[in-house]
Amino acid sequence: MLTGFVVTGTDTDVGKTMTTAALSLWVQSQGLDIAPMKPTQTGATFRDGIWNAPDLDFTLDMLGRTPQPDERHLMQPFCFEPACSPHLAVKAGDTPPTVAAIVAAATALAARHNAIVVEGAGGLMVPLNADEMMIDLFAALALPVVLVGRVGLGSINHVLLSLEALKSRNIPILGVVLNETQPQNNADAFIRADNPRSIEHFGGVRCLGTLPFTPEPTPARLLAAASALPGLPSAFASLLGD
């Protein structure tokens, strides 16, 4: 049985990578050796003779980690150049991502660390291949999920639909993090104030808090932002052994 958690989102560009890095920093600050993983990366970059996952690179940089090549491969088992859905990014001759292969990589990575954090690609229903979706991977990993959504108008609907999908597969949910992906103004402050309450009421889950817009992220800033999330200590108590 794996130890750790998954970070997924209601959509693409909702701030999953920023949230993954912030939560990883916080868990690390609590004394746990946590390893990040980006199982499928599209829009990969070619460096040092291999394709690299920019999302993973960001989290590793924030954590101050430089993994050896064999461990990096476990962290990013499937990288593709086109910036699109994983099933569409696979070219002739490429090995398509599969749930079984990713679970095997996650298991090997978890054996080296106290816990892993797995960052998804896009939303829950993004296809991995011709037969499997991201939600199938999360069900197979059997790790609790942190769901990331935007803070503004539309967030309630998108979050609640994603929660329904997770619950339909009996995937455990740690809670919801709302993310300010851009500067906010006062015009919709009443919406942002209500979203967490409504999500908790209708979704039956904890809203762990809101990550502020951070245009120039540093480890210190992200750790401070995560530390300010009021729901983290209780949500992660089991993982931390509290």
KAQUI-V698001 format. One record per residue. N is the residue number from 1. RES is the residue in one letter. SS is DSSP state (hx for helix, st for strand, lp for the rest). PSI is psi as a letter, one per 40 degrees, with the letter a starting at -180 (* if undefined). Layout:
# KAQUI-V698001
N;RES;SS;PSI  N;RES;SS;PSI
This chain:
# KAQUI-V698001
1;M;lp;h  2;L;lp;i  3;T;lp;h  4;G;st;a  5;F;st;i  6;V;st;i  7;V;st;h  8;T;st;i  9;G;st;i  10;T;lp;e  11;D;lp;a  12;T;lp;i  13;D;lp;f  14;V;lp;e  15;G;lp;f  16;K;hx;d  17;T;hx;d  18;M;hx;d  19;T;hx;d  20;T;hx;d  21;A;hx;d  22;A;hx;d  23;L;hx;d  24;S;hx;d  25;L;hx;d  26;W;hx;d  27;V;hx;d  28;Q;hx;d  29;S;hx;e  30;Q;lp;e  31;G;lp;e  32;L;lp;h  33;D;lp;h  34;I;st;h  35;A;st;h  36;P;st;i  37;M;st;h  38;K;lp;g  39;P;lp;d  40;T;st;h  41;Q;st;h  42;T;st;i  43;G;lp;f  44;A;lp;i  45;T;st;i  46;F;st;h  47;R;st;h  48;D;lp;f  49;G;lp;e  50;I;st;i  51;W;st;h  52;N;st;i  53;A;lp;h  54;P;hx;d  55;D;hx;d  56;L;hx;d  57;D;hx;d  58;F;hx;d  59;T;hx;d  60;L;hx;d  61;D;hx;d  62;M;hx;d  63;L;hx;e  64;G;lp;f  65;R;lp;i  66;T;lp;g  67;P;lp;i  68;Q;lp;i  69;P;hx;d  70;D;hx;d  71;E;hx;d  72;R;hx;d  73;H;hx;d  74;L;hx;d  75;M;hx;d  76;Q;lp;g  77;P;lp;d  78;F;st;h  79;C;st;h  80;F;st;i  81;E;lp;d  82;P;lp;h  83;A;lp;g  84;C;lp;a  85;S;lp;i  86;P;hx;d  87;H;hx;d  88;L;hx;d  89;A;hx;e  90;V;lp;h  91;K;lp;i  92;A;lp;h  93;G;lp;e  94;D;lp;i  95;T;lp;h  96;P;lp;i  97;P;lp;i  98;T;lp;i  99;V;hx;d  100;A;hx;d  101;A;hx;d  102;I;hx;d  103;V;hx;d  104;A;hx;d  105;A;hx;d  106;A;hx;d  107;T;hx;d  108;A;hx;d  109;L;hx;d  110;A;hx;d  111;A;lp;e  112;R;lp;e  113;H;lp;i  114;N;lp;d  115;A;st;i  116;I;st;i  117;V;st;h  118;V;st;h  119;E;st;h  120;G;lp;i  121;A;lp;h  122;G;lp;a  123;G;lp;a  124;L;lp;d  125;M;lp;e  126;V;lp;h  127;P;st;h  128;L;lp;d  129;N;lp;a  130;A;lp;e  131;D;lp;e  132;E;lp;i  133;M;st;i  134;M;hx;d  135;I;hx;d  136;D;hx;d  137;L;hx;d  138;F;hx;d  139;A;hx;d  140;A;hx;d  141;L;hx;d  142;A;lp;f  143;L;lp;i  144;P;st;i  145;V;st;h  146;V;st;h  147;L;st;h  148;V;st;h  149;G;st;i  150;R;st;i  151;V;lp;d  152;G;lp;a  153;L;lp;h  154;G;lp;e  155;S;hx;d  156;I;hx;d  157;N;hx;d  158;H;hx;d  159;V;hx;d  160;L;hx;d  161;L;hx;d  162;S;hx;d  163;L;hx;d  164;E;hx;d  165;A;hx;d  166;L;hx;d  167;K;hx;d  168;S;hx;d  169;R;lp;e  170;N;lp;f  171;I;lp;h  172;P;lp;i  173;I;st;h  174;L;st;d  175;G;st;a  176;V;st;h  177;V;st;h  178;L;st;i  179;N;st;h  180;E;lp;g  181;T;lp;e  182;Q;lp;i  183;P;lp;i  184;Q;lp;i  185;N;lp;i  186;N;hx;e  187;A;hx;d  188;D;hx;f  189;A;hx;d  190;F;hx;d  191;I;hx;d  192;R;hx;d  193;A;hx;d  194;D;hx;d  195;N;hx;d  196;P;hx;d  197;R;hx;d  198;S;hx;d  199;I;hx;d  200;E;hx;d  201;H;hx;d  202;F;hx;d  203;G;hx;e  204;G;lp;f  205;V;lp;i  206;R;lp;h  207;C;st;h  208;L;st;e  209;G;st;a  210;T;st;h  211;L;st;h  212;P;lp;i  213;F;lp;h  214;T;lp;g  215;P;lp;d  216;E;lp;g  217;P;lp;h  218;T;lp;i  219;P;hx;d  220;A;hx;d  221;R;hx;d  222;L;hx;d  223;L;hx;d  224;A;hx;d  225;A;hx;d  226;A;hx;d  227;S;hx;d  228;A;lp;e  229;L;lp;h  230;P;lp;d  231;G;lp;e  232;L;hx;d  233;P;hx;d  234;S;hx;d  235;A;hx;d  236;F;lp;e  237;A;hx;d  238;S;hx;d  239;L;hx;d  240;L;hx;e  241;G;lp;f  242;D;lp;*
